[in-house]
Amino acid sequence: MKYELLYIISQDANDEQKEALINKFNAMIEDKGGKILSLEKIGMKKFAYPINFKNEGYYVLVNFEADAAVVDEMTKLMNITEHIVRQIFVRK
């Protein structure tokens, strides 16, 4: 199935940490038999309202193909990963 993933990395993360997180999640998709269709690093954007006392974050948009089990596993991992503020998966 095709999915779209939008996640926000905390403004506190430095450039190396941002790249490491992006590479980690991309590798996880590919290791589980998925295929990344596109990756867009949108960059820093202001939030509509403060989240965890922060006003902006680094947005990343990924379109990929994978099984539903991969999405479930990534959701659990992202919920406990430091510097991930929010994430949303949308089935296309």
DSSP file (Angstrom, degrees, kcal/mol; ACC not computed):
  #  RESIDUE AA STRUCTURE BP1 BP2  ACC     N-H-->O    O-->H-N    N-H-->O    O-->H-N    TCO  KAPPA ALPHA  PHI   PSI    X-CA   Y-CA   Z-CA
    1    1 A M              0   0    0      0, 0.0    65,-2.3     0, 0.0     2,-0.4   0.000 360.0 360.0 360.0 154.5    0.0    0.0    0.0
    2    2 A K  E     -A   65   0A   0     63,-0.2    90,-2.5    61,-0.0     2,-0.3  -0.777 360.0-179.9 -96.2 138.4    1.0    3.6   -0.5
    3    3 A Y  E     -AB  64  91A   0     61,-3.4    61,-2.4    -2,-0.4     2,-0.4  -0.919  22.3-145.7-133.3 158.2    1.4    5.9    2.4
    4    4 A E  E     -AB  63  90A   0     86,-2.5    86,-2.6    -2,-0.3     2,-0.5  -0.997  17.1-166.3-122.8 131.1    2.3    9.5    3.1
    5    5 A L  E     -AB  62  89A   0     57,-3.3    57,-3.1    -2,-0.4     2,-0.5  -0.976   7.2-177.1-121.4 124.9    4.2   10.3    6.3
    6    6 A L  E     +AB  61  88A   0     82,-2.3    82,-2.1    -2,-0.5     2,-0.3  -0.988  13.6 171.0-118.4 124.1    4.7   13.8    7.7
    7    7 A Y  E     -AB  60  87A   0     53,-2.4    53,-2.4    -2,-0.5     2,-0.5  -0.958  24.2-139.9-134.1 156.4    6.8   14.2   10.8
    8    8 A I  E     -AB  59  86A   0     78,-2.6    77,-2.8    -2,-0.3    78,-0.7  -0.950  10.0-153.9-118.0 127.2    8.2   17.1   12.7
    9    9 A I  E     -AB  58  84A   0     49,-3.0    49,-2.9    -2,-0.5    75,-0.2  -0.828  33.7-101.1 -98.6 137.7   11.6   17.1   14.3
   10   10 A S  E >   -A   57   0A   0     73,-3.2     3,-1.3    -2,-0.4    47,-0.2  -0.166  19.9-126.0 -57.0 145.6   12.2   19.3   17.3
   11   11 A Q  T 3  S+     0   0    0     45,-0.7    -1,-0.1     1,-0.2    46,-0.1   0.688 107.2  69.7 -65.8 -17.5   14.0   22.6   16.8
   12   12 A D  T 3  S+     0   0    0     71,-0.0    -1,-0.2     2,-0.0     2,-0.2   0.716  78.0  96.4 -72.8 -21.2   16.4   21.6   19.5
   13   13 A A  S <  S-     0   0    0     -3,-1.3     2,-0.1    70,-0.1    -4,-0.0  -0.479  72.6-133.8 -72.9 136.9   17.9   18.9   17.2
   14   14 A N     >  -     0   0    0     -2,-0.2     4,-2.3     1,-0.1     5,-0.2  -0.307  32.1 -93.9 -81.5 175.3   21.1   19.9   15.4
   15   15 A D  H  > S+     0   0    0      1,-0.2     4,-2.4     2,-0.2     5,-0.2   0.864 125.2  51.8 -60.0 -39.0   21.6   19.2   11.7
   16   16 A E  H  > S+     0   0    0      1,-0.2     4,-2.3     2,-0.2    -1,-0.2   0.906 110.4  48.4 -65.1 -41.3   23.5   15.9   12.3
   17   17 A Q  H  > S+     0   0    0      2,-0.2     4,-2.3     1,-0.2    -2,-0.2   0.889 110.6  51.8 -66.2 -39.0   20.7   14.6   14.5
   18   18 A K  H  X S+     0   0    0     -4,-2.3     4,-2.5     2,-0.2    -2,-0.2   0.947 111.9  45.4 -61.0 -49.2   18.0   15.6   11.9
   19   19 A E  H  X S+     0   0    0     -4,-2.4     4,-2.7     1,-0.2     5,-0.2   0.890 111.4  53.2 -62.5 -39.6   19.9   13.8    9.2
   20   20 A A  H  X S+     0   0    0     -4,-2.3     4,-2.3     2,-0.2    -1,-0.2   0.908 110.7  46.8 -62.6 -42.0   20.4   10.7   11.5
   21   21 A L  H  X S+     0   0    0     -4,-2.3     4,-2.3     2,-0.2     5,-0.2   0.925 112.7  48.9 -65.9 -44.4   16.6   10.6   12.2
   22   22 A I  H  X S+     0   0    0     -4,-2.5     4,-2.2     1,-0.2    -2,-0.2   0.933 114.5  45.5 -60.7 -46.2   15.7   11.0    8.5
   23   23 A N  H  X S+     0   0    0     -4,-2.7     4,-2.6     1,-0.2    -1,-0.2   0.876 110.5  55.1 -64.5 -38.1   18.1    8.2    7.6
   24   24 A K  H  X S+     0   0    0     -4,-2.3     4,-1.9    -5,-0.2    -2,-0.2   0.931 111.9  41.7 -61.5 -47.6   17.0    6.0   10.4
   25   25 A F  H  X S+     0   0    0     -4,-2.3     4,-1.8     2,-0.2    -1,-0.2   0.865 114.7  50.9 -72.6 -35.0   13.3    6.1    9.4
   26   26 A N  H  X S+     0   0    0     -4,-2.2     4,-2.1    -5,-0.2    -2,-0.2   0.924 111.4  48.6 -64.5 -43.2   14.1    5.7    5.7
   27   27 A A  H  X S+     0   0    0     -4,-2.6     4,-3.0     1,-0.2    -2,-0.2   0.874 107.8  55.5 -63.8 -37.1   16.3    2.7    6.4
   28   28 A M  H  X S+     0   0    0     -4,-1.9     4,-1.3     2,-0.2     6,-0.2   0.914 108.1  48.1 -63.3 -42.0   13.5    1.2    8.5
   29   29 A I  H  <>S+     0   0    0     -4,-1.8     5,-2.5     1,-0.2     3,-0.2   0.940 116.4  43.0 -61.8 -46.9   11.1    1.4    5.6
   30   30 A E  H ><5S+     0   0    0     -4,-2.1     3,-1.5     1,-0.2    -2,-0.2   0.861 109.8  56.1 -70.4 -36.3   13.5   -0.2    3.2
   31   31 A D  H 3<5S+     0   0    0     -4,-3.0    -1,-0.2     1,-0.3    -2,-0.2   0.801 105.0  53.8 -65.5 -28.3   14.7   -2.9    5.7
   32   32 A K  T 3<5S-     0   0    0     -4,-1.3    -1,-0.3    -3,-0.2    35,-0.3   0.237 129.8 -93.7 -91.7  13.3   11.1   -4.0    6.1
   33   33 A G  T < 5S+     0   0    0     -3,-1.5    -3,-0.2     1,-0.3    -2,-0.1   0.570  83.5 133.5  89.8   9.6   10.6   -4.5    2.3
   34   34 A G      < -     0   0    0     -5,-2.5     2,-0.4    -6,-0.2    -1,-0.3  -0.314  47.0-136.3 -86.8 174.5    9.2   -1.0    1.7
   35   35 A K  E     -C   65   0A   0     30,-2.6    30,-2.8    -2,-0.1     2,-0.6  -0.992   8.9-136.4-136.7 126.5   10.1    1.4   -1.1
   36   36 A I  E     -C   64   0A   0     -2,-0.4    28,-0.3    28,-0.2     3,-0.1  -0.723  19.4-178.8 -84.2 122.8   10.5    5.2   -0.7
   37   37 A L  E     -     0   0A   0     26,-2.5     2,-0.3    -2,-0.6    27,-0.2   0.849  66.0  -8.4 -89.4 -40.2    8.8    7.0   -3.5
   38   38 A S  E     -C   63   0A   0     25,-1.9    25,-2.4     2,-0.0     2,-0.4  -0.990  52.9-159.6-156.7 154.1    9.8   10.5   -2.6
   39   39 A L  E     -C   62   0A   0     -2,-0.3     2,-0.5    23,-0.2    23,-0.2  -0.990   9.9-175.3-137.6 125.3   11.4   12.5    0.3
   40   40 A E  E     -C   61   0A   0     21,-3.1    21,-3.0    -2,-0.4     2,-1.1  -0.972  15.3-156.5-126.9 118.6   10.9   16.2    0.8
   41   41 A K  E     -C   60   0A   0     -2,-0.5    19,-0.2    19,-0.2    18,-0.0  -0.787  15.3-179.1 -90.4  96.6   12.7   18.1    3.6
   42   42 A I  E     -     0   0A   0     -2,-1.1     2,-0.2    17,-0.9    -1,-0.2   0.870  27.9-149.1 -69.2 -38.2   10.3   21.0    4.0
   43   43 A G  E     -C   59   0A   0     16,-1.7    16,-2.7    -3,-0.2     2,-0.2  -0.557  40.2  -8.7 103.5-167.3   12.4   22.7    6.6
   44   44 A M  E     +C   58   0A   0     14,-0.2     2,-0.3    -2,-0.2    14,-0.2  -0.480  63.5 169.0 -73.8 132.9   11.7   24.9    9.6
   45   45 A K  E     -C   57   0A   0     12,-2.4    12,-2.0    -2,-0.2     2,-0.2  -0.985  34.9-109.8-140.3 150.7    8.1   26.1   10.0
   46   46 A K  E     -C   56   0A   0     -2,-0.3    10,-0.3    10,-0.2     2,-0.2  -0.546  33.5-123.2 -77.0 144.7    6.2   27.8   12.7
   47   47 A F  E     -     0   0A   0      8,-3.0    -1,-0.1    -2,-0.2     4,-0.0  -0.514  12.7-126.7 -81.7 155.9    3.4   25.9   14.5
   48   48 A A  E    S+     0   0A   0      1,-0.2    -1,-0.1    -2,-0.2    -2,-0.0   0.796  97.7   6.1 -69.9 -28.4   -0.1   27.1   14.7
   49   49 A Y  E    S-     0   0A   0      5,-0.1    -1,-0.2     6,-0.0     5,-0.1  -0.975  99.4 -80.5-149.6 155.4    0.1   26.7   18.4
   50   50 A P  E     -     0   0A   0      0, 0.0     2,-0.5     0, 0.0     5,-0.2  -0.324  37.6-162.4 -62.9 138.6    2.9   25.8   20.9
   51   51 A I  E >  S-C   54   0A   0      3,-2.1     3,-1.7     1,-0.1     5,-0.1  -0.989  77.6 -14.2-121.9 120.7    3.7   22.1   21.2
   52   52 A N  T 3  S-     0   0    0     -2,-0.5    -1,-0.1     1,-0.3     3,-0.1   0.883 128.0 -58.2  52.4  41.3    5.7   21.2   24.3
   53   53 A F  T 3  S+     0   0    0      1,-0.2     2,-0.3     2,-0.0    -1,-0.3   0.648 114.0 119.4  65.5  18.3    6.5   24.9   24.8
   54   54 A K  E <   - C   0  51A   0     -3,-1.7    -3,-2.1     1,-0.1    -1,-0.2  -0.848  48.8-162.5-111.9 150.8    8.1   25.1   21.3
   55   55 A N  E     +     0   0A   0     -2,-0.3    -8,-3.0    -5,-0.2     2,-0.3   0.502  69.4  25.8-111.5  -8.0    6.9   27.3   18.5
   56   56 A E  E     - C   0  46A   0    -10,-0.3   -45,-0.7    -5,-0.1     2,-0.3  -0.980  56.9-179.1-151.7 164.2    8.6   25.8   15.4
   57   57 A G  E     -AC  10  45A   0    -12,-2.0   -12,-2.4    -2,-0.3     2,-0.6  -0.962  36.0 -94.9-157.0 170.0    9.9   22.5   14.0
   58   58 A Y  E     -AC   9  44A   0    -49,-2.9   -49,-3.0    -2,-0.3     2,-0.3  -0.843  40.5-149.6 -97.5 115.6   11.6   20.8   11.1
   59   59 A Y  E     -AC   8  43A   0    -16,-2.7   -16,-1.7    -2,-0.6   -17,-0.9  -0.667  14.3-175.0 -92.5 138.8    9.1   19.2    8.8
   60   60 A V  E     -AC   7  41A   0    -53,-2.4   -53,-2.4    -2,-0.3     2,-0.5  -0.999   6.4-162.6-133.1 131.0    9.8   16.1    6.7
   61   61 A L  E     -AC   6  40A   0    -21,-3.0   -21,-3.1    -2,-0.4     2,-0.4  -0.960  10.2-178.2-116.5 125.8    7.4   14.5    4.1
   62   62 A V  E     -AC   5  39A   0    -57,-3.1   -57,-3.3    -2,-0.5     2,-0.5  -0.988  12.8-163.8-127.6 128.4    7.9   11.0    2.9
   63   63 A N  E     +AC   4  38A   0    -25,-2.4   -26,-2.5    -2,-0.4   -25,-1.9  -0.945  30.2 154.1-105.3 130.8    5.8    9.1    0.3
   64   64 A F  E     -AC   3  36A   0    -61,-2.4   -61,-3.4    -2,-0.5     2,-0.4  -0.965  41.7-125.8-151.9 164.9    6.4    5.3    0.4
   65   65 A E  E     +AC   2  35A   0    -30,-2.8   -30,-2.6    -2,-0.3     2,-0.3  -0.963  48.4 127.3-113.4 132.9    5.0    1.9   -0.3
   66   66 A A        -     0   0    0    -65,-2.3     2,-0.1    -2,-0.4   -33,-0.1  -0.977  56.9 -77.8-168.6 172.3    5.0   -0.7    2.6
   67   67 A D    >>  -     0   0    0     -2,-0.3     4,-1.1   -35,-0.3     3,-0.8  -0.416  43.1-112.8 -76.5 159.5    2.9   -3.2    4.5
   68   68 A A  H 3> S+     0   0    0      1,-0.2     4,-2.1     2,-0.2     5,-0.2   0.815 115.5  64.8 -62.5 -30.7    0.5   -1.9    7.2
   69   69 A A  H 3> S+     0   0    0      1,-0.2     4,-2.3     2,-0.2    -1,-0.2   0.843  97.6  55.1 -62.5 -33.3    2.7   -3.7    9.8
   70   70 A V  H <> S+     0   0    0     -3,-0.8     4,-2.7     2,-0.2    -1,-0.2   0.910 106.8  50.2 -65.5 -42.0    5.6   -1.3    9.0
   71   71 A V  H  X S+     0   0    0     -4,-1.1     4,-2.4     2,-0.2    -2,-0.2   0.920 110.7  49.0 -63.1 -44.3    3.4    1.7    9.7
   72   72 A D  H  X S+     0   0    0     -4,-2.1     4,-2.0     1,-0.2    -1,-0.2   0.926 113.3  46.7 -60.3 -45.3    2.3    0.3   13.0
   73   73 A E  H  X S+     0   0    0     -4,-2.3     4,-2.1     1,-0.2    -2,-0.2   0.901 112.9  48.7 -65.4 -41.7    6.0   -0.4   14.0
   74   74 A M  H  X S+     0   0    0     -4,-2.7     4,-3.0     2,-0.2     5,-0.2   0.883 108.1  54.9 -67.4 -37.3    7.1    3.0   12.9
   75   75 A T  H  X S+     0   0    0     -4,-2.4     4,-1.9     2,-0.2    -1,-0.2   0.937 109.7  46.6 -60.1 -47.0    4.3    4.7   14.8
   76   76 A K  H  X S+     0   0    0     -4,-2.0     4,-0.8     1,-0.2    -1,-0.2   0.916 114.7  47.2 -61.3 -43.7    5.4    3.0   18.0
   77   77 A L  H >X S+     0   0    0     -4,-2.1     3,-0.8     1,-0.2     4,-0.6   0.911 111.3  50.3 -66.0 -42.8    9.1    3.8   17.4
   78   78 A M  H >< S+     0   0    0     -4,-3.0     3,-0.6     1,-0.2    -1,-0.2   0.837 103.1  60.9 -66.5 -31.8    8.4    7.5   16.6
   79   79 A N  H 3< S+     0   0    0     -4,-1.9    -1,-0.2     1,-0.2    -2,-0.2   0.781 114.1  35.0 -65.6 -25.9    6.2    7.9   19.7
   80   80 A I  H << S+     0   0    0     -4,-0.8     2,-0.4    -3,-0.8    -1,-0.2   0.394  93.1 109.7-109.0   2.4    9.2    7.1   21.9
   81   81 A T  S X< S-     0   0    0     -4,-0.6     3,-1.4    -3,-0.6     2,-0.1  -0.654  71.3-120.2 -84.1 130.0   12.0    8.7   19.8
   82   82 A E  T 3  S+     0   0    0     -2,-0.4     3,-0.1     1,-0.2    -2,-0.1  -0.398  95.4  23.5 -64.9 144.4   13.6   11.8   21.2
   83   83 A H  T 3  S+     0   0    0      1,-0.2   -73,-3.2   -74,-0.1     2,-0.8   0.316  88.3 117.7  79.6  -3.9   13.2   14.9   19.0
   84   84 A I  E <   +B    9   0A   0     -3,-1.4   -75,-0.2   -75,-0.2    -1,-0.2  -0.850  36.4 176.7 -92.6 115.9   10.1   13.7   17.1
   85   85 A V  E     -     0   0A   0    -77,-2.8     2,-0.3    -2,-0.8    -1,-0.2   0.937  61.5 -13.6 -83.9 -51.6    7.4   16.2   18.0
   86   86 A R  E     -B    8   0A   0    -78,-0.7   -78,-2.6     2,-0.0    -1,-0.3  -0.972  57.5-172.8-147.7 157.4    4.5   14.8   15.9
   87   87 A Q  E     -B    7   0A   0     -2,-0.3     2,-0.4   -80,-0.2   -80,-0.2  -0.986   2.1-169.9-150.4 152.2    3.9   12.4   13.1
   88   88 A I  E     -B    6   0A   0    -82,-2.1   -82,-2.3    -2,-0.3     2,-0.4  -0.983   7.4-157.6-144.1 133.1    1.0   11.4   10.9
   89   89 A F  E     -B    5   0A   0     -2,-0.4     2,-0.4   -84,-0.2   -84,-0.2  -0.910  11.0-171.2-106.4 135.2    0.6    8.5    8.4
   90   90 A V  E     -B    4   0A   0    -86,-2.6   -86,-2.5    -2,-0.4     2,-0.4  -0.995  19.2-135.4-128.1 127.9   -2.0    8.8    5.7
   91   91 A R  E      B    3   0A   0     -2,-0.4   -88,-0.3   -88,-0.2    -2,-0.0  -0.683 360.0 360.0 -80.0 131.3   -2.9    5.9    3.4
   92   92 A K              0   0    0    -90,-2.5   -89,-0.2    -2,-0.4    -1,-0.1   0.436 360.0 360.0 -94.7 360.0   -3.1    7.1   -0.2
